[in-house]
Amino acid sequence: MSAPRRYELTDFEWSIIAPLLPNKPRGVPRADDRKVLNGIYWRLRTGSPWADIPERYGPPTTCSNRFRRWAKIGVWDRIFEAVSRAYDGDLQMIDSSSIRVHQHGGNVKKGGHTPARSVPRPPLGTTLEPSGMGRSRGGLTTKIHALVDANGLPVALKLTEGQAHDGVSASDMLETLSEGQILLADRAYDSDRLRNALRERGVFANVRPMKSRKRRLPFSSWLYRQRNLVERFFSKLKHYRAVATRYEKHAANFLAAVKLAAARIWMRFMSR
């Protein structure tokens, strides 16, 4: 087989994804899955409108409809969960990054979102608010929250409005941490509530304390240096221009795009 074009799935990546896709044994055969996925990844990497997807990937409407339909039934969630099961749990770190919402993504009509009853229950560490957008100093923004492992690979991902507090948003993203493990986080996560929750799990919270704290808390500056791995993850994630700027109107679709990009980062690491 010839070498894949830029942004297309390698044979190794396809061997991981193919078994996780829905089976359709009866009815009209659907368009070639690998070709459509290559079209979806092309758009995800370039940030181009769906209508600009090259002809070699088939009709743009097929790619966009497949992306949204499979986001709705949780296919992209399953792919991300499958590849991220290999995470290294001894050391984990958490952080967030603000994403500017493009004007085309911010014009959601009031009440014009997908009804909650039609959206499947989200997996651990995700959120499916109708828009997930909020006002902050940067304008209309969305926050991506990520928990990554000792290799800087994502374990859990979540969206919130841009003005959401990091420490509060982290409360439902720590299920993968267990006794004897370590969490690294910056001052935004320094709260007694979070520290107590981690202590109950037997997890060491190596969180940089707020300057206003009167009581000295255990903190390893040497361990804290490893936290740059989560920042590197966000840097890799934003190579995908449809993630670096939010074009999607609905949080469920944007989170699906984030997870597809994150799954690709995992697969690239596995193929080394």
LOMARVEX-237037 format. One line per field, with one value per residue (C-alpha): residue in one letter; x, y, z. Coordinates in steps of 0.05 Angstrom, whole numbers, plus 5000, padded with zeros to 4 digits. Last residue first. Layout:
res <- (a	...) $
east <- (X	...) $
north <- (Y	...) $
up <- (Z	...) $
***
This chain:
res <- (r	s	m	f	r	m	w	i	r	a	a	a	l	k	v	a	a	l	f	n	a	a	h	k	e	y	r	t	a	v	a	r	y	h	k	l	k	s	f	f	r	e	v	l	n	r	q	r	y	l	w	s	s	f	p	l	r	r	k	r	s	k	m	p	r	v	n	a	f	v	g	r	e	r	l	a	n	r	l	r	d	s	d	y	a	r	d	a	l	l	i	q	g	e	s	l	t	e	l	m	d	s	a	s	v	g	d	h	a	q	g	e	t	l	k	l	a	v	p	l	g	n	a	d	v	l	a	h	i	k	t	t	l	g	g	r	s	r	g	m	g	s	p	e	l	t	t	g	l	p	p	r	p	v	s	r	a	p	t	h	g	g	k	k	v	n	g	g	h	q	h	v	r	i	s	s	s	d	i	m	q	l	d	g	d	y	a	r	s	v	a	e	f	i	r	d	w	v	g	i	k	a	w	r	r	f	r	n	s	c	t	t	p	p	g	y	r	e	p	i	d	a	w	p	s	g	t	r	l	r	w	y	i	g	n	l	v	k	r	d	d	a	r	p	v	g	r	p	k	n	p	l	l	p	a	i	i	s	w	e	f	d	t	l	e	y	r	r	p	a	s	m) $
east <- (5139	5070	5040	5057	5024	4963	4957	4962	4910	4863	4872	4851	4790	4774	4778	4733	4682	4686	4669	4610	4581	4593	4549	4564	4628	4680	4724	4795	4855	4809	4792	4864	4892	4963	4926	4927	5003	5010	4957	4997	5061	5025	5006	5078	5103	5077	5142	5174	5126	5162	5226	5185	5158	5102	5078	5037	5059	5000	4986	4962	4958	5013	4969	5000	5029	4993	5030	4967	4989	4933	4908	4837	4815	4876	4851	4783	4817	4863	4805	4763	4822	4833	4894	4872	4885	4953	4982	4970	5008	4972	5009	4991	4997	4923	4881	4872	4829	4767	4799	4759	4694	4722	4767	4716	4717	4793	4794	4742	4695	4701	4711	4650	4668	4693	4723	4778	4804	4867	4906	4979	5035	5077	5067	4992	4945	4882	4854	4805	4786	4757	4709	4712	4672	4717	4788	4775	4720	4650	4624	4614	4596	4540	4486	4525	4553	4608	4662	4705	4670	4629	4570	4498	4474	4444	4372	4343	4386	4351	4401	4409	4367	4342	4373	4403	4476	4518	4583	4610	4611	4641	4699	4702	4770	4797	4821	4868	4861	4907	4915	4973	4981	5037	5031	4975	5011	4955	4941	4866	4873	4867	4800	4771	4787	4756	4695	4683	4689	4634	4588	4520	4517	4590	4575	4519	4560	4622	4582	4541	4603	4640	4580	4563	4633	4621	4679	4748	4784	4739	4779	4742	4725	4651	4668	4700	4776	4808	4867	4877	4803	4784	4836	4817	4744	4765	4811	4753	4709	4762	4772	4698	4682	4613	4557	4531	4455	4421	4448	4515	4527	4580	4596	4670	4716	4747	4771	4804	4865	4882	4870	4925	4974	4956	4968	4910	4912	4939	4988	4976	4987	5046	5025	5000) $
north <- (5097	5074	5081	5155	5169	5130	5172	5238	5211	5195	5266	5295	5251	5270	5344	5336	5298	5353	5404	5362	5354	5427	5452	5509	5478	5527	5529	5552	5511	5450	5458	5478	5412	5432	5457	5387	5383	5448	5425	5362	5402	5441	5376	5353	5418	5389	5349	5410	5399	5336	5377	5432	5381	5407	5389	5447	5506	5537	5611	5603	5670	5651	5596	5527	5492	5425	5361	5326	5257	5207	5160	5166	5204	5249	5266	5289	5328	5364	5382	5410	5446	5484	5494	5477	5546	5544	5494	5419	5354	5292	5233	5160	5116	5102	5117	5168	5149	5179	5249	5285	5299	5352	5385	5438	5469	5477	5505	5559	5568	5633	5599	5554	5482	5424	5358	5309	5249	5206	5249	5232	5274	5211	5212	5216	5272	5303	5355	5412	5448	5516	5551	5624	5685	5745	5737	5769	5717	5705	5635	5577	5505	5508	5457	5430	5360	5350	5298	5268	5201	5184	5227	5201	5196	5259	5256	5271	5334	5366	5389	5464	5520	5547	5615	5610	5590	5644	5630	5576	5620	5678	5632	5613	5625	5565	5570	5517	5475	5437	5369	5324	5250	5208	5134	5124	5108	5107	5046	5054	5118	5081	5049	5110	5155	5107	5096	5171	5179	5127	5158	5156	5232	5238	5183	5224	5289	5260	5218	5279	5322	5269	5250	5324	5335	5284	5235	5236	5245	5305	5348	5375	5448	5442	5421	5488	5486	5477	5442	5385	5372	5379	5329	5284	5283	5268	5212	5185	5185	5147	5097	5085	5072	5100	5060	4993	4995	4949	4894	4879	4950	4946	5009	5028	5003	4946	4997	5046	5007	4976	5044	5075	5021	5027	5102	5150	5210	5279	5283	5228	5156	5118	5070	5000) $
up <- (5362	5341	5410	5415	5348	5371	5434	5397	5348	5406	5431	5363	5362	5434	5419	5359	5401	5453	5399	5376	5445	5462	5405	5357	5330	5303	5364	5350	5372	5364	5290	5281	5304	5324	5385	5415	5410	5450	5499	5511	5521	5576	5609	5606	5638	5703	5710	5744	5802	5823	5838	5871	5921	5965	6034	6062	6105	6142	6129	6058	6021	5973	5945	5949	5888	5886	5898	5921	5946	5934	5989	5963	6026	6016	5946	5971	6027	5978	5933	5990	6022	5957	5913	5842	5812	5846	5796	5793	5801	5825	5855	5863	5925	5931	5870	5815	5755	5787	5787	5734	5772	5820	5769	5749	5819	5817	5747	5758	5699	5659	5592	5598	5611	5571	5596	5580	5619	5611	5562	5546	5577	5588	5664	5653	5632	5661	5613	5620	5555	5568	5521	5502	5481	5495	5519	5586	5598	5572	5568	5520	5536	5484	5500	5561	5547	5598	5603	5658	5662	5600	5577	5580	5509	5476	5453	5522	5527	5469	5415	5417	5389	5456	5440	5371	5370	5337	5373	5327	5265	5304	5324	5398	5430	5467	5539	5566	5629	5676	5710	5724	5735	5764	5780	5730	5665	5613	5571	5578	5536	5470	5485	5520	5460	5410	5454	5461	5385	5376	5428	5393	5383	5361	5310	5280	5281	5248	5198	5178	5168	5127	5084	5074	5048	4992	4985	5015	4948	4935	4984	5046	5032	5048	5119	5131	5142	5210	5178	5226	5242	5168	5147	5206	5183	5111	5134	5174	5111	5071	5128	5136	5062	5049	5079	5052	5044	5093	5137	5172	5196	5249	5288	5292	5348	5306	5254	5302	5324	5257	5225	5269	5248	5174	5179	5182	5137	5158	5099	5048	5067	5038	4983	5000) $
***
